Amino acid sequence: MDDQVRSRMTAIGNGLEPDLRAKLDSPMNRILVVKKRKLADKVSEAGFFVVVPDLLYGDYFDIHNPQFDRASWLEAHGTDKACEDTKPLIAALRSKGVTSIGAAGFCWGVVKLASSSDNIQAAVILHPGSITDKEFNDVKVPIALLGAEVDTFFPLEKLKQAEELLSSKAEVRNSC
């Protein structure tokens, strides 16, 4: 794995390259990091090779800072950029012989990867965020949505609507 891809790792499991383990140390993101690590470790314990790239480059959403410019942050961290930044990682995994890649993510980024079966073969979105029906309609791989009971950004009604839309898509239902 090249140095550019290696430098992007925040956690890795199931030991293909244990030297890639790195600690993400951001005071604003420690809770999320712990949750991501626990999730990555759990999936790894089930026998999967797990890689967690830092696609935000250490620039985490800071809801506790009153001066935080949400609009600029969202513009700087769009799904197109994250999707492009993931391509070298996917290529590196494929070069190591990995043939099936699944992606899990928070908010909106994974849905962009899921719109191309060339990138990944399955996806999981935890806290779906502000994903549109059009974006869900573009999904081409099996996808699981893990929403919360109380979520102002993606309420249960929207979750049910997205599930109905996705379950009507033959390529999503039958591609696994």
C-alpha positions, 0 to 999 in steps of 0.5 A: 500500500503506498504512503499516500493511502497509508497516511489516510488510515485511522483504524484498521482491523484483521491485520493485513497490514498492522503497521497501518494502525494510527490514532485519530486524536481530535478533541472534537471527534473522540466519541465518534472515533471510539464508536468507529473503532468499536464498529471496525473492531466488531466487523474485524472480529467477524473475519473481515478486513476493515479500513477506516480512512479519514476522509475529512483530513482531521477537519471535523464538524464542530457543533460546539463552536459558535463560530463554526461555519457549517456551510463552508465546512459542508462545501469543503467536504462534499460527497464528490471529493470523498468519493474521489479520495476513496478511489486510491484506497479501493485500488490499493485494496484491489491490488492486494487481492480484495475482490468484494468491498463494502462501505459503511459511513455516517451521513451522506458520503456512502450513498455516492459510492453506492451509486457505482457497482464498480466501487463497492458491492454493498453499503451501510449508512449510519445516520443517513443525514440529508440524502435526497430521493434522487440520490437513493434512486441512483444506488446500484448496490445493496444498502442498509440504512441505520436510522435513529428513532429521534433524528431531525435530519432524517426522521423515521418517515423519511427512513421508511420512504427511502426503504420503500424506494430502495426495496423497489429497485431490482438491482439493489434487491438482487445484486448480492 
